């Protein structure tokens, strides 16, 4: 039986731009401190001061991360008096991070299985 193999549709200019934007967001999130910020904010809004205490980093360093994430639309900020509070722009951000963490855990499990298999084969010689 011959299957009808369809060629993939050519990439449009809009597709290319979306891929660029997606890569830009992924690059912004490719930092352990920024992933930690997302983890802190998944339960709700926090002040900069609360995040400094929770993360144990300098306020200036945290502010740089928060500013970059806000510019990319990952975070939303609001001022209340002298405090600034941040929250995630979308709950989908935590879902995406959770999915990537699950992929990582699966990869690590596969590597561990392979490592055990290799070690076991070496002992049998």
Secondary structure, DSSP 8 states (H G I E B T S, - for coil): ------------HHHHHHHHHHHHHHHHH-SHHHHHHHHHHTTS-EEHHHHHHHHT--HHHHHHHHHHHHHTTSEEEEEETTEEEEEES-THHHHHHHHHHHHHHHHHHHHHHHHHHHHHHHHT-
